Amino acid sequence: MANVNNIEGMLGSMDLSNVEQKAVTLNVSKRLPAIMLVDTSGSMGSYEDLLKRSVEGLYEAILADRTASNSTELAVLTFNSDIEILERMREIKAQEAKGKNLDFHCHGCTLTGLALKNAIMQIEGRKKVYAKVVPKIKYYAPIIFLISDGVPECYDENVKPQEAEAMAFSKAYIKREVAANRLVVISVEVSDHCDHALMRELTGLKNDKHVTKVSNASELANFFKVTSSIIISSSKRGTKDLNNIPFADMK
């Protein structure tokens, strides 16, 4: 099991160059950090256009709500044989294209562990920014939305040890942070090919409360609509109760 007792020590060995270092200090709203972590391996190819449209719709819904548009800091990451940060975590209003220039190209394998570790870097790196600006920025517990249609896999023997280490670290981090109510993770299984036990474990909970399944394009599109509702409501009420609420009730 990876040691996550010293996050500062772990972050010291991570590349935080892709973490946004600036914050809009004139915005005094309590921030809601949220991450869309999307599997773009080859088997997700039929969803490329849908993912693009759905993320655009997610941005539009959040930006249309005054409180959510001031509070939400959104990151969009994709993972296949590589991890790509389509949008670093930062104020949604400060993101120039507002989600309209994000393309989802599906190919390769599924580096879930490394993707989660990169998401954690976005969260922890952003927390450091919140703490160092004047005045300090207050924030709610972050939310990670993990979307995948299969099991983690890695074809490159040189990358396999890194993927294994990243998965162990991510599992330990999620378990600890969710138990302390400092993180919310929602896992989305696309189709029947996911490792359900793993997707449940990656929510940090001992039950299926934060695991949901979508079986087709229509259900996946609806998930993004529900996600926008969750983000908007959480920007007003906070996230402290979300780990006690089943995903189905987060409307």
MONORPE-V284788 format. One record per residue. N is the residue number from 1. PSI is psi in whole degrees, -180 to 180 (none if undefined). BURIAL is b if it has 24 or more other ideal C-beta (glycine too) atoms within 12 Angstrom, else e. Layout:
N&PSI&BURIAL + N&PSI&BURIAL
This chain:
1&132&e + 2&144&b + 3&117&e + 4&19&b + 5&-29&e + 6&85&e + 7&-38&b + 8&-41&e + 9&-40&e + 10&-43&b + 11&-29&b + 12&-24&e + 13&3&e + 14&153&b + 15&107&e + 16&18&b + 17&-21&e + 18&10&e + 19&130&b + 20&124&b + 21&-7&e + 22&153&e + 23&147&b + 24&96&e + 25&-18&e + 26&-20&e + 27&107&b + 28&8&e + 29&146&b + 30&129&b + 31&148&b + 32&99&b + 33&129&b + 34&144&b + 35&129&b + 36&114&b + 37&105&b + 38&125&b + 39&120&b + 40&37&b + 41&172&b + 42&-34&e + 43&-10&b + 44&8&b + 45&-35&e + 46&-10&e + 47&5&b + 48&-54&b + 49&-39&e + 50&-42&b + 51&-44&b + 52&-49&b + 53&-40&e + 54&-39&b + 55&-38&b + 56&-43&b + 57&-36&b + 58&-48&b + 59&-47&b + 60&-43&e + 61&-43&b + 62&-45&b + 63&-22&b + 64&-14&e + 65&123&b + 66&-47&e + 67&-47&b + 68&-38&b + 69&-27&b + 70&-29&b + 71&-32&b + 72&131&b + 73&117&b + 74&136&b + 75&146&b + 76&118&b + 77&143&b + 78&156&b + 79&136&b + 80&-118&b + 81&-10&b + 82&164&e + 83&125&b + 84&128&b + 85&99&b + 86&-32&b + 87&121&b + 88&154&b + 89&119&b + 90&174&b + 91&129&b + 92&-33&b + 93&-20&b + 94&-5&b + 95&113&b + 96&-47&e + 97&-7&e + 98&42&b + 99&-2&b + 100&-8&e + 101&20&e + 102&121&b + 103&142&e + 104&107&b + 105&115&b + 106&123&b + 107&165&e + 108&-162&b + 109&-158&b + 110&92&b + 111&72&b + 112&-42&b + 113&-48&b + 114&-33&b + 115&-45&b + 116&-40&b + 117&-38&b + 118&-36&b + 119&-41&b + 120&-39&b + 121&-41&b + 122&-43&b + 123&-54&b + 124&-36&b + 125&-39&b + 126&-36&b + 127&-38&b + 128&-37&b + 129&-45&b + 130&-38&b + 131&-26&e + 132&-19&e + 133&161&e + 134&123&e + 135&158&e + 136&147&e + 137&129&b + 138&153&e + 139&154&b + 140&166&b + 141&130&b + 142&157&b + 143&130&b + 144&127&b + 145&109&b + 146&118&b + 147&122&b + 148&152&b + 149&15&b + 150&-168&b + 151&152&b + 152&139&b + 153&149&b + 154&125&b + 155&-18&e + 156&114&e + 157&-28&e + 158&-24&e + 159&-23&b + 160&-44&e + 161&-38&e + 162&-42&e + 163&-43&b + 164&-44&e + 165&-42&b + 166&-39&b + 167&-44&b + 168&-45&b + 169&-45&b + 170&-43&b + 171&-46&b + 172&-43&b + 173&-49&b + 174&-46&b + 175&-45&b + 176&-46&b + 177&-38&b + 178&-41&b + 179&-33&e + 180&2&e + 181&35&e + 182&6&b + 183&147&b + 184&130&b + 185&130&b + 186&123&b + 187&133&b + 188&117&b + 189&119&b + 190&114&b + 191&-168&b + 192&11&e + 193&6&e + 194&158&b + 195&97&e + 196&-41&e + 197&-40&e + 198&-45&b + 199&-35&b + 200&-46&b + 201&-35&b + 202&-4&b + 203&-13&b + 204&3&b + 205&162&b + 206&10&e + 207&-176&e + 208&16&e + 209&-36&b + 210&22&b + 211&130&b + 212&156&b + 213&138&b + 214&140&b + 215&-10&e + 216&178&e + 217&-39&e + 218&-43&e + 219&-35&e + 220&-42&b + 221&-40&b + 222&-35&e + 223&-43&b + 224&-34&b + 225&-41&b + 226&-40&b + 227&-43&b + 228&-38&b + 229&-40&b + 230&-46&b + 231&-44&b + 232&-46&b + 233&-37&b + 234&-28&b + 235&-18&b + 236&-38&e + 237&-12&e + 238&-178&b + 239&7&b + 240&-24&e + 241&-5&e + 242&-32&b + 243&-10&b + 244&-2&e + 245&128&e + 246&148&e + 247&-39&b + 248&-22&e + 249&4&e + 250&58&b + 251&none&e
